[in-house]
Amino acid sequence: MNEKKNRWNYKKYLRPFATSYFIGALITLTYFGGTFQYLLHKDDPAPNKYIEILKKLHHFSIDLRFRARGEREVSEDIALITVDEKSLEQEGRWPWPRLKIKNIIENLLSSGARAIGFDIIFSEEDLNATVLSLRDLKMHPATPPQMLPIIDEALAKANTDNDLAKSISKFGDRLVMGVYGDYYYNGFLYNGHRNMCTHAFYKDTSEYLSWSHTTAPVVFDVSVMFEDEMPGPWSEIIKNHKVSLEKKITDNYLTTNNIAAGQPLTKTQQVYLDREIRAENSNYCDRWLDEKSDEIFSQFKDSWPAIQPDIEGNPTFEQAVARLREGYPHNPVRAVERWWHNYSAISEVAKNIGFFNAIQDSDGTIRRTPLIIRSGSNYYPSLALKTFLVAYGKTTESNFQMQFHADEIDPSFKKISDFQIVDEEAKKIGSIPVNFKGELLINFAGPQKMYPHVSVADILSSDEKLTYTKKVKNQKDNRWEEKTFVANKSEFLKNKMLLVGATATGIFDLRVTPFEENYPGLETHANILDNILQHNYYIEASKDKEAQMLISLLVLGIIFTFVVSYFGAALALGMSALGVTGIYFYDKFFLFEKGTVVPIIFPLMLVAGLFLVLTSYKYFTEERNKKKLKSTFEKYVSPSIVNEVLSDPGKIELGGRKERMTVFFSDVRGFTTISEKLDPRALGDLLNSYLTPMTEIVFKNKGTLDKYMGDAIMAFFGAPISFPDHATWAARCALEQLVKLRQLQAEYRKNGLPEIDIGIGLNTGDMSVGNMGSETVRSYTVMGDSVNLGSRLEGITKQYGTKIIVSEFTYADIQGKFVMRELDWVRVKGKLKPVKIFELVGEGTLASDIMETIKWFDQGYLHYHKMQWQQAVDSFNKALAVNPLDGPAKVYLERCMNYLENPPPVDWDGVFIMKTK
């Protein structure tokens, strides 16, 4: 009686909170808090999974708004000069001799082009057949010495790099050559005082020199102590240490790879050596000025007296180090570890350079672009930005200015607020709104070919006419259609900003954009250039608008909590749909089309979420028990078991109960290695193609899916509906998965994908099973020592070279039904009592060679436990003679050979100790 009374009081206590009004208020506050956290942490360098999910939703909403907006008008001053299929058919396969590139430049400029940007790198010398032949002739021992000057003269003529370099030197004021940079693995890696170290390393490289002679290449950070760079004595120390590090890495590399000193390295070897040197340079900057790990810390300290008088405040060395380490401003601008420049003959004469790096959001889509990238403390412009500056003659350092400000929350965090373009009198003539990392949100014009595509074939042709393809709006129905036009070459190209790149299938980069999944990378630069030209920027919501949105969430939450709770489902649906529509159109006409991007997902999800949750709450309270059971089990077991549960809910008990069951664990071997070979999308597809059929096999054999653990599957047999032969069904499930695995492996080999191999562990015993977890999140699962043993059996399959290992407890339930062999006596970690383990080989009659292998293995196994090492070796060798790939025989042969040399103690019990989980 008292128990019933307590239970009644408990429900009475909770009853005021179990109302749709309270739940609606709770949802509203949750959305408010989640939105506040998102706005606070959305720009963190490594946001948590919750923030990352919200960012993906926000990005997806941007894509939808772009598509809903549709195509827009573009500037007539931009065109793309494309290396397309037509060009390849006319001029031959890519890459072309540099003489053709020279002709392209001169033909475009002679037709009146205003500026040309190259989305191409000419990173290597043009080794055409003539150059190679002449070099071979020059090096041939039979070549007379008097012929060498003639050959050198012929080489100079055949080297088309010189022709291109002369053209670039002549017309460099209107050319922007493309470069590419490799980002550090984390764009925020070199912040604070370490940035000064990387700058010292960087400015002593050929890459720095390639940038340094171009127009407006450098803008320095503002240090907390030194005006621009570290003082001379420290620079000299780092310079000398860099030489020392490079020598150390080089010597180690030569020794490791058995390369004699002075022996020329192959191109591949040089690439790997350069990579190791850069990595060591980066590692050093991580420990710079750390007394415990900086190996030359004492040198900096010893040199300080010569520097100290010139520093404001005359700090001690310790004070100076503390100021640098604690006060140097953090810099969120993306940092490049290495630049890939054009071939030296070209880069030495180029007057303007711009990078064409692309950045992708976490879903692989390009939505924004860095207008600047830094190396150390040097900032460099993008291809589109530099092309614009060149076209309008704003190429000096004073013409382009970056505005910095300290973060409101963390003053040591230096953020970019604005890019400004000024004239020679320092008068502002335009600004480019960017985020704090110097990135522009791209206002895409639409799908590809919104800008004219002109084939390079037409540029190289002597014909005065050219054809171009672009999308135009049909005035009858306002639909955009792709059309081809014919124009006079000089008239069309006059005063245009041109971007040159490849669009032919197989040689150009495809990008994912809000409008298309296969979008030419070249055209992204055209969109950026167009944004700068037309000032049609999109900017993220300001702090004021974010505050307004937070307030609006509270108001919307209150209104729609009342609407959905008070009115019936039909009317609530209509008013919620009206609310969602109103939010969408407000954003469309008053925000997005005005150039402001706000995270519209939050008010939309709040209204939709309130309707769905509160309406569902009403519905679920009417048929709670049946629906609760279905929602709990339908994703874990086969439909037939779900129906059985729902037909008689009394057969199961929610919450923990003790049950004798069989647990099943399978795991993909070497999954980390496989994941490193595939991009995220391909890896996901591969994993889905494996998990789907394997899960179906679990369901087919009356199994319950517990969870996926990455590439691993955990399941159990014997719940929620108990049946006595659960071990048999589990064993059959494991064997059927191996059959399916062989089919998948053949398919993967056919498609050039990595092969998947798995290990499976089975154990039978008493387990706790039920709907377990917290008050808010629960899962139907099993736990206990028997579960842990099953997991560990799966983990040791690779040690024995087997696919399936079962415990002695599972063996006891299925012996006589399957072919098995005893593998070992093991003592698992955390247990004192050893467990016998068995390999599950098959069901029914197996091939004679399999049975022969098992026979000899069993004999060897008996000799092994009798400590008859030589007899055991003979038997295991006979097993391997039948099947050279038999894993257990190999393991025991190695053990026996070791015991022949180093016998175990007399009291050896034959138990193998598992030292890992």
Beta strands, then each sheet from edge to edge (+ up, - down):
strand 1: 78-83
strand 2: 115-118
strand 3: 175-183
strand 4: 336-340
strand 5: 353-355
strand 6: 368-370
strand 7: 372-375
strand 8: 378-381
strand 9: 400-406
strand 10: 414-422
strand 11: 428-432
strand 12: 439-441
strand 13: 453-455
strand 14: 465-473
strand 15: 480-488
strand 16: 497-502
strand 17: 510-511
strand 18: 519-520
strand 19: 539-540
strand 20: 596-597
strand 21: 657-668
strand 22: 703-709
strand 23: 712-717
strand 24: 758-773
strand 25: 778-783
strand 26: 804-807
strand 27: 819-827
strand 28: 835-842
strand 29: 911-913
sheet 1: 4+ 3- 2- 16- 1- 13- 14+ 15-
sheet 2: 4+ 3- 5-
sheet 3: 6+ 12-
sheet 4: 7+ 8-
sheet 5: 9+ 10- 11+
sheet 6: 17+ 18-
sheet 7: 19+ 20+
sheet 8: 22+ 23- 21+ 24- 25+
sheet 9: 22+ 23- 21+ 24- 26- 28+ 27- 29-
end
